[in-house]
């Protein structure tokens, strides 16, 4: 999980203009972690492919970090989504374990 969140935070620091936000919520049996930045939005044409291996978006890097991130989250029985919301926001859901 450290690798997954490290990838998201690394991207956030690369693309932010002034601000990165991290918010954590409990939603019944899930914990939702939102990591956002106020940088440029992801192009609509890139959005469906953002988690594909070796897909390099308009301003992207090597195209492996987010693919690894998705796999790590999946191994932990979680899920991840990305939104264009006041910049870009990644939401990760993980099972809540007390």
C-alpha positions as CSV (number, residue, x, y, z in Angstrom):
1,X,0.0,0.0,0.0
2,X,2.9,2.3,0.7
3,X,4.0,1.9,-3.0
4,X,0.4,2.6,-4.2
5,X,-0.1,5.8,-2.2
6,X,3.5,6.9,-2.9
7,X,2.7,6.7,-6.6
8,X,-0.5,8.8,-6.2
9,X,1.3,11.4,-4.0
10,X,4.2,11.5,-6.4
11,X,1.9,12.3,-9.3
12,X,0.1,14.9,-7.1
13,X,3.3,16.7,-6.3
14,X,4.3,16.7,-10.0
15,X,1.1,18.2,-11.3
16,X,-0.2,20.5,-8.5
17,X,-0.3,24.3,-8.9
18,X,-0.5,25.2,-5.2
19,X,-2.3,22.6,-3.2
20,X,-2.6,18.8,-2.6
21,X,-5.4,17.5,-0.4
22,X,-5.6,14.2,1.5
23,X,-9.0,13.4,3.1
24,X,-10.0,10.1,4.8
25,X,-13.6,9.0,5.3
26,X,-15.3,6.0,6.8
27,X,-18.2,4.7,4.8
28,X,-19.8,1.8,6.6
29,X,-17.4,-1.1,5.9
30,X,-15.0,0.9,3.8
31,X,-12.3,3.6,4.3
32,X,-12.1,6.1,1.5
33,X,-8.9,8.0,0.9
34,X,-9.1,11.0,-1.4
35,X,-5.9,12.5,-2.7
36,X,-6.3,15.5,-4.9
37,X,-4.4,18.3,-6.5
38,X,-5.3,21.6,-8.1
39,X,-3.4,21.0,-11.3
40,X,-4.4,20.5,-14.9
41,X,-7.3,18.0,-15.4
42,X,-6.7,14.7,-17.1
43,X,-7.7,14.9,-20.8
44,X,-11.0,13.2,-21.6
45,X,-9.3,11.0,-24.2
46,X,-6.8,9.8,-21.5
47,X,-9.3,9.2,-18.7
48,X,-10.4,5.6,-19.8
49,X,-6.8,4.5,-20.1
50,X,-5.1,6.1,-17.1
51,X,-4.6,2.8,-15.2
52,X,-3.3,0.8,-18.3
53,X,0.3,-0.4,-18.3
54,X,2.5,1.8,-20.5
55,X,-0.2,4.2,-21.5
56,X,1.4,7.6,-21.6
57,X,-1.2,10.4,-21.4
58,X,-0.8,13.9,-22.6
59,X,1.5,15.0,-19.8
60,X,2.2,11.6,-18.3
61,X,5.4,9.8,-17.4
62,X,6.3,6.2,-18.3
63,X,2.8,4.8,-17.8
64,X,3.6,2.2,-15.2
65,X,3.0,3.9,-11.8
66,X,-0.8,4.0,-11.9
67,X,-1.0,0.5,-13.3
68,X,1.0,-0.8,-10.4
69,X,-1.1,1.3,-8.0
70,X,-4.3,-0.2,-9.3
71,X,-2.9,-3.8,-9.0
72,X,-1.8,-3.1,-5.4
73,X,-5.2,-1.8,-4.4
74,X,-6.9,-4.7,-6.1
75,X,-4.7,-7.2,-4.2
76,X,-5.9,-5.6,-1.0
77,X,-9.5,-6.1,-2.2
78,X,-10.0,-2.4,-2.7
79,X,-10.8,-0.2,-5.7
80,X,-9.5,3.1,-7.1
81,X,-11.1,5.8,-9.3
82,X,-9.9,9.1,-10.7
83,X,-12.0,12.2,-11.2
84,X,-11.5,15.6,-12.8
85,X,-12.7,17.6,-9.8
86,X,-11.1,21.0,-9.1
87,X,-8.0,19.5,-10.7
88,X,-7.6,15.8,-10.3
89,X,-8.7,13.6,-7.4
90,X,-8.0,9.9,-6.8
91,X,-10.3,8.0,-4.5
92,X,-9.2,4.7,-3.0
93,X,-11.6,2.4,-1.1
94,X,-10.2,-0.2,1.3
95,X,-12.1,-2.6,3.6
96,X,-12.5,-1.2,7.1
97,X,-10.9,-3.6,9.6
98,X,-11.4,-2.8,13.3
